[in-house]
């Protein structure tokens, strides 16, 4: 506003389209000898959590033997890693942090997914005679 000097936004801002604005301001007084000055203002647009994560690959087909988890004598179980899911999010900072969860297809908790890294592992021996096919639904989400 030329009278008050207030700066307002005339439309919506979207950080994913433009995250930084530089404004050049100048003022001139109305004196007999007109004096003026100028300033530069930088506006950083902060992120709004307005985008959902998107999977890089949305489908995996994996085959493994029914005894994929081994139990060495006297040792801890060695789990088979099946796949690692990866998603992207155009939001930044905590708005772009992605978490993974198995949301369907694992009623016996035979699988585990790394909450932050998206790696799916088998947590127990699978018995082909009991169940020969699993269809897991993996969900990526942000907060």
Secondary structure, 3 states (H helix, E strand, C coil): CCCCCCCCCCCCCCCCCCCEEEEEEEEECCCCCCCEEEEEEEEECCCCCCCCCEECCCCCCCCCCCCCCEECCCCCEECCEEEECCEECCCCHHHHCCEEEEEECCCCCCEEECCCCCEEEECCCCCCCCCCCCCCEEEEECC
